[in-house]
Amino acid sequence: MTRLVHLTDLHFGLHRADLVALLRAAVTACGADAVVVSGDLTQRALPGQFAQAMAFLRDLGLPFMVIPGNHDLPVFNPLMRLFNGFGPYRRHASPDLTPVMQVGAVRLFGMNSADPFKWRGGVAREDEIDRMCRTMQDGPREAINIVVCHHPLEEPAGFERGETDGAVVAMARLAQAGARIALTGHLHHWSTGLGISDQAARPVFQMQTGTALCARERERDHGFAVLDIHAGRLVVTRWIVNEALLRFDARPASAFVWQAGLWRTA
């Protein structure tokens, strides 16, 4: 079995300081094999904010993979944003915008959907999709391929804003190439297994995880997701902050099985 923690939308610089140590303790107590962070490490892509985010992740003592989000692009320097938008991220977070990571039988593919020419929305770049599809198709058939993307590849009900250019085509191509799971953030909204129900099955399991730490007004259900992956079975547990007791508690787990090329509820 491979256990992953999915974190997203940390927003250091506009984060809940009261949750940082609690989040660190809760994540480390999970016994995960790796941590995946799907963007928005910072609020304004400032060096000090990146330093806080990376120190937090290193303190977990676990292998981790990060990708940029729209908030990880500079705001106060428009020339840098247009001509070297990912410069601060490369210097202070990771030089690799599209990392690939192997964890047991799981292969993680980082997809950079952030776009310096958009304020909020993102883009599924054709060259990145080509690269991921080739790598998946050339890899072992038993591998469980996971795409990690900041912007949603499919939007849940109530969020149909066209956030990611090219997402529909990208999702279809990735599914055909062997992508089995997609981990995304951006919306600060929870959705476990989008489109999968007792009556419906999907070829790609989509996990939309809520913000871990963002302190914007009206934010709620701060937390992270734990994914237990073994052969054709996936169990997802959401860990949500208990505001009354100020701790992260596990919510009831959701189980899914891979049968005949589709994910179904277990």
LOPA-699881 format. One record per residue (C-alpha): residue number from 1; x, y, z; residue in one letter. Coordinates in pm, whole numbers. Example, Ala and Ser with C-alpha at 12.3 -4.5 7.8 and 13.67 -1.06 7.14 Angstrom:
<atoms>
(1 (1230 -450 780) 'A')
(2 (1367 -106 714) 'S')
</atoms>
This chain:
<atoms>
(1 (0 0 0) 'M')
(2 (108 357 -71) 'T')
(3 (-17 637 151) 'R')
(4 (-16 995 22) 'L')
(5 (-109 1319 192) 'V')
(6 (-260 1579 -40) 'H')
(7 (-214 1939 71) 'L')
(8 (-315 2241 -129) 'T')
(9 (-359 2618 -104) 'D')
(10 (-134 2685 194) 'L')
(11 (-131 3059 119) 'H')
(12 (159 3147 347) 'F')
(13 (142 3523 391) 'G')
(14 (-234 3503 440) 'L')
(15 (-248 3189 648) 'H')
(16 (-396 3085 980) 'R')
(17 (-98 3089 1212) 'A')
(18 (-300 2904 1476) 'D')
(19 (-323 2599 1251) 'L')
(20 (36 2565 1130) 'V')
(21 (174 2355 1417) 'A')
(22 (-150 2155 1437) 'L')
(23 (-136 2080 1065) 'L')
(24 (228 1976 1088) 'R')
(25 (152 1738 1375) 'A')
(26 (-155 1590 1205) 'A')
(27 (25 1527 876) 'V')
(28 (332 1370 1036) 'T')
(29 (112 1145 1251) 'A')
(30 (-50 993 940) 'C')
(31 (254 783 852) 'G')
(32 (243 886 487) 'A')
(33 (497 777 228) 'D')
(34 (496 1122 65) 'A')
(35 (323 1461 65) 'V')
(36 (186 1619 -252) 'V')
(37 (119 1995 -261) 'V')
(38 (-91 2119 -552) 'S')
(39 (2 2486 -560) 'G')
(40 (-58 2820 -394) 'D')
(41 (222 2777 -146) 'L')
(42 (212 3155 -97) 'T')
(43 (-29 3444 -108) 'Q')
(44 (187 3689 -307) 'R')
(45 (496 3495 -423) 'A')
(46 (726 3693 -192) 'L')
(47 (1062 3541 -84) 'P')
(48 (965 3537 284) 'G')
(49 (638 3362 208) 'Q')
(50 (814 3095 3) 'F')
(51 (1063 3054 290) 'A')
(52 (778 2992 536) 'Q')
(53 (610 2740 305) 'A')
(54 (925 2545 230) 'M')
(55 (1032 2541 595) 'A')
(56 (692 2400 687) 'F')
(57 (721 2125 426) 'L')
(58 (1079 2033 516) 'R')
(59 (984 2015 883) 'D')
(60 (741 1735 799) 'L')
(61 (1040 1506 746) 'G')
(62 (872 1336 450) 'L')
(63 (940 1328 76) 'P')
(64 (729 1594 -89) 'F')
(65 (644 1728 -431) 'M')
(66 (527 2082 -508) 'V')
(67 (386 2256 -814) 'I')
(68 (303 2626 -860) 'P')
(69 (-41 2783 -833) 'G')
(70 (-169 3116 -958) 'N')
(71 (-78 3283 -626) 'H')
(72 (282 3168 -667) 'D')
(73 (329 3421 -949) 'L')
(74 (450 3776 -867) 'P')
(75 (185 4045 -824) 'V')
(76 (375 4361 -737) 'F')
(77 (624 4338 -1026) 'N')
(78 (424 4316 -1351) 'P')
(79 (734 4308 -1574) 'L')
(80 (871 4010 -1384) 'M')
(81 (531 3842 -1399) 'R')
(82 (518 3874 -1778) 'L')
(83 (881 3797 -1864) 'F')
(84 (999 3576 -1575) 'N')
(85 (680 3486 -1395) 'G')
(86 (812 3163 -1249) 'F')
(87 (1148 3309 -1146) 'G')
(88 (1059 3355 -777) 'P')
(89 (908 3006 -758) 'Y')
(90 (1214 2850 -922) 'R')
(91 (1450 3032 -686) 'R')
(92 (1263 2983 -362) 'H')
(93 (1051 2667 -402) 'A')
(94 (1168 2435 -680) 'S')
(95 (1349 2473 -1014) 'P')
(96 (1122 2206 -1160) 'D')
(97 (774 2324 -1259) 'L')
(98 (663 1979 -1378) 'T')
(99 (820 1726 -1141) 'P')
(100 (779 1351 -1165) 'V')
(101 (803 1137 -853) 'M')
(102 (785 763 -792) 'Q')
(103 (640 638 -463) 'V')
(104 (608 261 -455) 'G')
(105 (379 161 -740) 'A')
(106 (251 518 -769) 'V')
(107 (390 767 -1022) 'R')
(108 (315 1133 -962) 'L')
(109 (314 1376 -1254) 'F')
(110 (324 1745 -1170) 'G')
(111 (137 1962 -1421) 'M')
(112 (196 2338 -1419) 'N')
(113 (-139 2504 -1488) 'S')
(114 (-44 2850 -1358) 'A')
(115 (-44 3121 -1625) 'D')
(116 (133 3459 -1589) 'P')
(117 (-111 3608 -1838) 'F')
(118 (-414 3525 -1624) 'K')
(119 (-494 3656 -1280) 'W')
(120 (-693 3360 -1153) 'R')
(121 (-747 3105 -1426) 'G')
(122 (-508 2842 -1555) 'G')
(123 (-413 2651 -1867) 'V')
(124 (-346 2289 -1965) 'A')
(125 (-44 2324 -2193) 'R')
(126 (-32 2088 -2491) 'E')
(127 (342 2020 -2460) 'D')
(128 (302 1917 -2096) 'E')
(129 (11 1689 -2180) 'I')
(130 (216 1534 -2462) 'D')
(131 (507 1468 -2226) 'R')
(132 (292 1314 -1954) 'M')
(133 (102 1095 -2199) 'C')
(134 (424 961 -2354) 'R')
(135 (575 886 -2014) 'T')
(136 (261 711 -1892) 'M')
(137 (231 501 -2205) 'Q')
(138 (598 402 -2193) 'D')
(139 (584 310 -1823) 'G')
(140 (483 -16 -1656) 'P')
(141 (119 -106 -1698) 'R')
(142 (76 -183 -1330) 'E')
(143 (180 171 -1229) 'A')
(144 (-88 394 -1079) 'I')
(145 (-45 729 -1256) 'N')
(146 (-150 1040 -1064) 'I')
(147 (-169 1389 -1215) 'V')
(148 (-112 1676 -971) 'V')
(149 (-252 2006 -1095) 'C')
(150 (-343 2331 -921) 'H')
(151 (-643 2425 -1134) 'H')
(152 (-933 2181 -1168) 'P')
(153 (-947 1961 -1475) 'L')
(154 (-1322 1940 -1423) 'E')
(155 (-1528 2179 -1216) 'E')
(156 (-1786 2059 -964) 'P')
(157 (-2139 2190 -963) 'A')
(158 (-2150 2555 -863) 'G')
(159 (-1798 2626 -988) 'F')
(160 (-1853 2623 -1365) 'E')
(161 (-1630 2920 -1443) 'R')
(162 (-1404 2779 -1710) 'G')
(163 (-1104 2801 -1479) 'E')
(164 (-865 2591 -1690) 'T')
(165 (-822 2644 -2063) 'D')
(166 (-790 2314 -2247) 'G')
(167 (-898 2106 -1950) 'A')
(168 (-1158 1895 -2131) 'V')
(169 (-917 1782 -2401) 'V')
(170 (-638 1732 -2146) 'A')
(171 (-854 1511 -1925) 'M')
(172 (-958 1292 -2216) 'A')
(173 (-600 1248 -2338) 'R')
(174 (-460 1178 -1992) 'L')
(175 (-730 920 -1920) 'A')
(176 (-654 741 -2247) 'Q')
(177 (-280 745 -2171) 'A')
(178 (-330 582 -1832) 'G')
(179 (-390 856 -1575) 'A')
(180 (-595 708 -1293) 'R')
(181 (-612 985 -1031) 'I')
(182 (-606 1367 -1045) 'A')
(183 (-529 1577 -737) 'L')
(184 (-623 1945 -761) 'T')
(185 (-685 2255 -551) 'G')
(186 (-755 2621 -631) 'H')
(187 (-1127 2625 -555) 'L')
(188 (-1089 2587 -176) 'H')
(189 (-1365 2330 -209) 'H')
(190 (-1388 1962 -119) 'W')
(191 (-1497 1703 -375) 'S')
(192 (-1404 1336 -336) 'T')
(193 (-1438 1133 -654) 'G')
(194 (-1609 1392 -872) 'L')
(195 (-1884 1231 -1080) 'G')
(196 (-1849 887 -917) 'I')
(197 (-2155 749 -740) 'S')
(198 (-2342 425 -689) 'D')
(199 (-2490 482 -1036) 'Q')
(200 (-2189 628 -1219) 'A')
(201 (-1826 528 -1273) 'A')
(202 (-1532 729 -1410) 'R')
(203 (-1190 641 -1562) 'P')
(204 (-1013 912 -1359) 'V')
(205 (-1069 962 -987) 'F')
(206 (-1063 1335 -911) 'Q')
(207 (-978 1462 -563) 'M')
(208 (-1049 1830 -508) 'Q')
(209 (-904 1915 -166) 'T')
(210 (-995 2225 35) 'G')
(211 (-748 2486 153) 'T')
(212 (-511 2381 426) 'A')
(213 (-438 2720 584) 'L')
(214 (-585 3017 394) 'C')
(215 (-715 3284 632) 'A')
(216 (-944 3470 394) 'R')
(217 (-1283 3558 533) 'E')
(218 (-1548 3287 503) 'R')
(219 (-1295 3008 451) 'E')
(220 (-1397 2688 627) 'R')
(221 (-1321 2317 648) 'D')
(222 (-945 2367 646) 'H')
(223 (-769 2035 612) 'G')
(224 (-594 1776 400) 'F')
(225 (-667 1444 233) 'A')
(226 (-506 1106 294) 'V')
(227 (-513 858 6) 'L')
(228 (-442 490 68) 'D')
(229 (-372 321 -265) 'I')
(230 (-331 -52 -307) 'H')
(231 (-371 -241 -634) 'A')
(232 (-728 -175 -746) 'G')
(233 (-850 -12 -427) 'R')
(234 (-845 351 -310) 'L')
(235 (-950 478 32) 'V')
(236 (-973 854 90) 'V')
(237 (-993 1016 432) 'T')
(238 (-1052 1387 478) 'R')
(239 (-891 1544 783) 'W')
(240 (-1084 1860 874) 'I')
(241 (-1011 2111 1147) 'V')
(242 (-1239 2090 1449) 'N')
(243 (-1276 2458 1530) 'E')
(244 (-1421 2398 1875) 'A')
(245 (-1132 2178 1989) 'L')
(246 (-875 2331 1752) 'L')
(247 (-747 2003 1613) 'R')
(248 (-767 1806 1288) 'F')
(249 (-1012 1516 1299) 'D')
(250 (-1061 1236 1047) 'A')
(251 (-1396 1225 873) 'R')
(252 (-1550 893 759) 'P')
(253 (-1343 739 481) 'A')
(254 (-1466 686 124) 'S')
(255 (-1364 370 -62) 'A')
(256 (-1340 311 -437) 'F')
(257 (-1242 16 -655) 'V')
(258 (-1092 -5 -1004) 'W')
(259 (-1295 -244 -1218) 'Q')
(260 (-1306 -288 -1594) 'A')
(261 (-1120 36 -1655) 'G')
(262 (-1336 252 -1429) 'L')
(263 (-1344 374 -1068) 'W')
(264 (-1656 274 -878) 'R')
(265 (-1773 318 -521) 'T')
(266 (-1675 20 -309) 'A')
</atoms>
